[in-house]
Amino acid sequence: MEGDIGETTVPIHLDDPKVLSDIERKLAKELKNELQHTIDVAKRNKTDVLQFGDIVYRNHPKVWKKVEGEWSNRYFPDTDVDITVNAYVRRTGLRNNPNILNHHEGRS
């Protein structure tokens, strides 16, 4: 995942690489949690809405022929899914007014 930060209304130093790294880490964690939840719901409902079966079909057609009839009810719910999320902030747009930032930090 990659994106831009257009602007912010909270006092934050977008020019600090540590701050951007922390934002990226938190975004990756949040997206991973949302994806895991989506997969868990799909498995619980035995509905392969994310089409993992298509991946099996394309990469292992012989295996697919054996499991196709029971994919949704038997195999899909037991499929292990490893989620890796890489989040990158490519650009930061409008920045906080430094005077406002300094005021929030107790500086003048």
C-alpha positions as CSV (number, residue, x, y, z in Angstrom):
1,M,0.0,0.0,0.0
2,E,1.3,3.4,-0.7
3,G,-0.2,6.8,-0.5
4,D,0.2,10.5,0.2
5,I,-0.6,12.7,3.2
6,G,-2.3,15.7,1.8
7,E,-2.7,17.7,5.0
8,T,-3.2,17.2,8.7
9,T,-5.0,19.2,11.3
10,V,-3.0,17.8,14.2
11,P,0.4,18.9,15.4
12,I,2.7,16.4,13.8
13,H,6.2,16.7,12.2
14,L,5.7,15.2,8.7
15,D,9.3,16.0,7.9
16,D,10.6,13.6,10.6
17,P,11.4,10.2,9.0
18,K,10.7,8.5,12.4
19,V,7.2,10.0,12.4
20,L,6.6,8.8,8.8
21,S,7.9,5.4,9.7
22,D,5.6,5.2,12.6
23,I,2.6,6.2,10.5
24,E,3.6,3.5,7.9
25,R,3.9,0.9,10.6
26,K,0.5,1.7,12.1
27,L,-1.2,1.8,8.7
28,A,0.3,-1.6,7.8
29,K,-0.9,-3.1,11.1
30,E,-4.4,-1.7,10.6
31,L,-4.7,-2.9,7.1
32,K,-3.5,-6.4,8.0
33,N,-6.1,-6.5,10.8
34,E,-8.8,-5.5,8.4
35,L,-7.7,-8.1,5.8
36,Q,-7.5,-10.8,8.4
37,H,-11.0,-10.0,9.7
38,T,-12.4,-10.1,6.1
39,I,-10.7,-13.5,5.5
40,D,-12.0,-14.8,8.8
41,V,-15.6,-13.8,7.9
42,A,-15.3,-15.3,4.4
43,K,-14.1,-18.6,5.9
44,R,-16.7,-18.6,8.6
45,N,-19.4,-18.1,5.9
46,K,-17.6,-20.6,3.5
47,T,-17.7,-18.0,0.8
48,D,-14.5,-17.5,-1.2
49,V,-15.3,-13.9,-2.2
50,L,-11.6,-13.1,-2.4
51,Q,-11.2,-15.9,-5.0
52,F,-8.4,-17.9,-3.5
53,G,-9.7,-20.9,-5.4
54,D,-8.8,-19.1,-8.6
55,I,-5.2,-19.0,-7.5
56,V,-5.3,-22.8,-6.8
57,Y,-7.0,-23.3,-10.2
58,R,-4.4,-21.3,-12.1
59,N,-1.3,-22.5,-10.3
60,H,-2.3,-26.1,-9.5
61,P,-5.0,-27.2,-12.0
62,K,-4.6,-30.9,-11.2
63,V,-5.1,-30.2,-7.5
64,W,-8.1,-28.0,-8.3
65,K,-9.8,-30.8,-10.1
66,K,-9.6,-32.9,-6.9
67,V,-10.8,-30.2,-4.5
68,E,-13.2,-28.1,-6.7
69,G,-16.4,-29.8,-5.5
70,E,-15.6,-29.3,-1.8
71,W,-13.5,-26.1,-2.0
72,S,-16.0,-23.7,-0.4
73,N,-17.2,-26.1,2.4
74,R,-14.1,-28.1,3.2
75,Y,-10.8,-26.7,1.9
76,F,-11.3,-22.9,1.8
77,P,-12.2,-22.6,5.5
78,D,-9.0,-24.5,6.4
79,T,-6.8,-22.6,4.1
80,D,-3.9,-20.8,5.8
81,V,-3.4,-17.3,4.5
82,D,-0.2,-15.3,5.3
83,I,-0.8,-11.6,5.1
84,T,2.2,-9.3,4.5
85,V,1.5,-5.5,4.2
86,N,4.1,-2.9,3.3
87,A,2.9,0.6,3.7
88,Y,4.7,3.6,2.3
89,V,4.0,7.3,2.5
90,R,5.3,8.6,-0.7
91,R,4.7,12.3,-0.3
92,T,3.4,14.8,2.2
93,G,1.5,17.7,1.0
94,L,0.3,20.7,3.0
95,R,2.1,20.8,6.3
96,N,1.0,22.2,9.6
97,N,1.5,25.9,10.2
98,P,4.8,25.9,12.2
99,N,3.4,28.6,14.5
100,I,0.4,26.4,15.3
101,L,2.7,23.4,15.9
102,N,4.9,25.4,18.2
103,H,1.9,26.7,20.1
104,H,0.6,23.1,20.7
105,E,4.0,22.0,21.9
106,G,4.2,24.9,24.4
107,R,6.7,27.0,22.4
108,S,6.2,30.5,21.1
